[in-house]
Amino acid sequence: MKTTFKKVAPLFFLFTLTGCQQLQDGVKSLDSSINDLNNKMRGTTGNSVKSTKTNDLDLSNASMISGLGSICSDYEGNSMSASKKWENKIVSIRQAKLIKVTEFNSAKTMGADVHGEYGVLFTTRDTNKCIGTFHIEYYAGLENDILKYKKGDVVNLTGKIVELTTASNWSEYKATSGDSIVVKLTGSISK
């Protein structure tokens, strides 16, 4: 019996190590994907919540828009055309109403070794079918800065439109009944 154990033990040990290595490779892949997403969602300098990155967006040439209504109207008409027209544009929106201040990065809560990604969900007066997400890349002090904002605050936003999408099954984005159109931005926020 001891001979069988001596023969089986190394095989068991080898299979266990192989499984651990595959698990570690999966976690590294998840971390890499999260880092890629974080790199796409760079924060920028703002009045109250800002990034200290050296490659900040140039927000000085932002186009003033009245709200998310025109973006959402374009998206409802033709999502591909709207994406081409609006994505990567720098816009400034006045009097956006916050509906949630939150940590967006669920990978951190699943144990991934990443910083949280904070931001806000917001609406504008010109539409009830469209909501926006505003992401801020992590920097030292962000946890304190984000605490200055709360649901119901009216803020000014200037940022880059990163993506247009539909939030048909994301309950946290449901500001109204029906499928909401989500405009994802990254940039600066101020009261």
C-alpha positions in Angstrom: 0.0 0.0 0.0 2.9 2.4 0.8 4.4 1.7 -2.7 1.1 2.7 -4.4 0.9 5.9 -2.3 4.5 6.7 -3.3 3.6 6.3 -6.9 0.3 8.2 -6.8 1.5 11.1 -4.6 3.8 12.7 -7.1 1.1 12.4 -9.8 -1.5 14.0 -7.5 1.0 16.8 -6.6 1.7 17.4 -10.4 -2.0 17.6 -11.2 -2.6 20.0 -8.3 0.3 22.3 -9.4 -1.0 22.3 -13.0 -4.5 23.3 -11.8 -3.0 26.1 -9.7 -0.9 27.4 -12.6 -4.0 27.5 -14.9 -5.9 29.4 -12.1 -3.1 31.8 -11.8 -2.9 32.3 -15.6 -6.7 33.1 -15.5 -6.3 35.7 -12.8 -3.4 37.3 -14.7 -5.5 37.4 -17.8 -8.4 39.1 -15.9 -6.0 41.6 -14.3 -4.6 42.4 -17.8 -8.1 42.9 -19.2 -9.0 45.2 -16.3 -5.8 47.2 -16.8 -6.5 47.6 -20.5 -10.0 48.8 -19.7 -8.6 51.3 -17.1 -6.1 52.6 -19.7 -9.1 53.3 -22.0 -11.0 55.1 -19.3 -8.3 57.7 -18.4 -9.4 60.5 -16.1 -8.5 64.1 -16.7 -7.9 67.3 -14.8 -11.0 69.0 -13.4 -12.0 71.6 -10.8 -13.0 69.2 -8.1 -12.3 65.6 -9.1 -9.1 65.3 -11.1 -6.5 62.9 -12.3 -2.8 63.5 -11.8 -1.8 61.7 -15.0 0.6 63.4 -17.3 -1.3 62.4 -20.4 -4.5 64.2 -19.5 -7.2 64.9 -22.1 -7.2 68.4 -23.6 -10.6 69.6 -22.5 -10.1 73.2 -23.6 -11.8 72.6 -27.0 -14.9 71.0 -25.6 -18.2 71.5 -27.6 -21.0 72.7 -25.4 -24.1 70.6 -25.6 -27.4 71.1 -23.8 -27.6 67.5 -22.5 -27.7 63.9 -23.6 -30.9 64.3 -25.7 -29.3 64.9 -29.1 -26.8 62.1 -28.6 -29.6 59.7 -27.7 -31.9 60.8 -30.5 -29.0 60.1 -32.9 -28.5 56.7 -31.3 -32.1 55.7 -31.5 -32.1 56.7 -35.2 -29.0 54.7 -36.1 -26.6 53.4 -33.4 -23.7 52.9 -35.7 -23.9 56.4 -37.2 -24.3 57.9 -33.7 -21.3 56.0 -32.4 -19.2 57.3 -35.3 -20.4 60.9 -34.8 -20.2 61.1 -31.0 -17.5 58.7 -29.7 -14.1 60.3 -28.9 -15.7 63.8 -29.0 -14.9 66.2 -26.1 -18.2 67.7 -24.8 -19.2 70.0 -22.0 -22.6 69.5 -20.3 -24.0 72.0 -17.7 -26.5 71.1 -15.0 -26.3 67.3 -15.1 -28.2 65.7 -12.2 -26.4 62.9 -10.3 -28.5 59.7 -9.8 -25.7 57.7 -8.2 -22.1 58.1 -7.0 -20.4 54.7 -7.1 -17.4 52.4 -7.5 -17.7 50.9 -11.0 -14.9 48.3 -10.8 -16.5 45.0 -9.7 -13.2 43.1 -10.4 -11.8 44.7 -7.2 -14.7 43.2 -5.2 -14.0 39.8 -6.8 -10.4 40.0 -5.4 -8.5 41.2 -8.4 -5.4 43.3 -7.4 -6.6 46.6 -8.9 -7.6 50.0 -7.6 -11.3 50.9 -7.6 -12.7 52.9 -10.4 -15.1 55.6 -9.2 -17.6 57.7 -11.0 -21.2 58.9 -11.2 -24.4 58.1 -13.1 -26.2 61.2 -14.3 -29.2 62.5 -16.3 -29.9 65.7 -18.1 -33.1 67.7 -18.4 -33.5 67.2 -22.2 -34.2 63.5 -22.1 -35.6 60.7 -19.9 -34.5 57.9 -22.1 -30.8 58.5 -21.8 -28.3 58.4 -18.9 -24.6 59.0 -18.6 -21.8 57.4 -16.8 -18.8 59.4 -15.9 -15.6 57.4 -15.0 -12.6 58.7 -13.1 -9.3 56.8 -13.2 -7.8 56.0 -9.8 -5.4 58.5 -8.3 -4.2 59.2 -4.7 -7.0 61.1 -2.9 -9.8 60.1 -5.2 -11.7 58.4 -2.4 -11.9 61.7 -0.6 -12.8 63.8 -3.6 -15.6 61.5 -4.7 -17.2 61.9 -1.3 -18.0 65.5 -2.1 -20.8 64.4 -4.4 -24.2 62.8 -3.7 -27.4 61.8 -5.4 -29.4 64.8 -6.5 -26.4 67.2 -6.9 -26.4 69.3 -10.0 -22.9 69.3 -11.6 -21.0 70.4 -14.7 -19.2 67.8 -16.8 -16.5 68.1 -19.4 -15.2 64.9 -20.9 -14.6 62.6 -23.8 -17.4 60.3 -24.9 -16.0 56.8 -24.7 -18.9 54.7 -25.8 -22.7 54.7 -26.6 -24.6 51.6 -25.6 -28.0 50.2 -24.5 -28.5 49.1 -20.9 -31.4 46.8 -21.4 -30.5 44.5 -18.5 -28.3 46.6 -16.2 -30.6 47.4 -13.3 -28.2 50.0 -11.9 -28.6 52.0 -15.0 -32.4 52.0 -15.0 -33.3 55.6 -14.5 -36.6 55.3 -16.3 -38.8 52.5 -17.6 -37.7 50.8 -20.8 -34.2 50.3 -22.2 -32.0 53.2 -21.3 -29.3 54.5 -23.7 -26.0 54.9 -21.8 -23.4 57.5 -22.8 -20.1 56.7 -21.2 -17.7 59.6 -20.6 -14.4 60.2 -18.9 -13.2 63.7 -17.9 -13.8 66.3 -15.2 -16.7 67.1 -12.9 -17.4 70.2 -10.9 -20.3 71.6 -8.8 
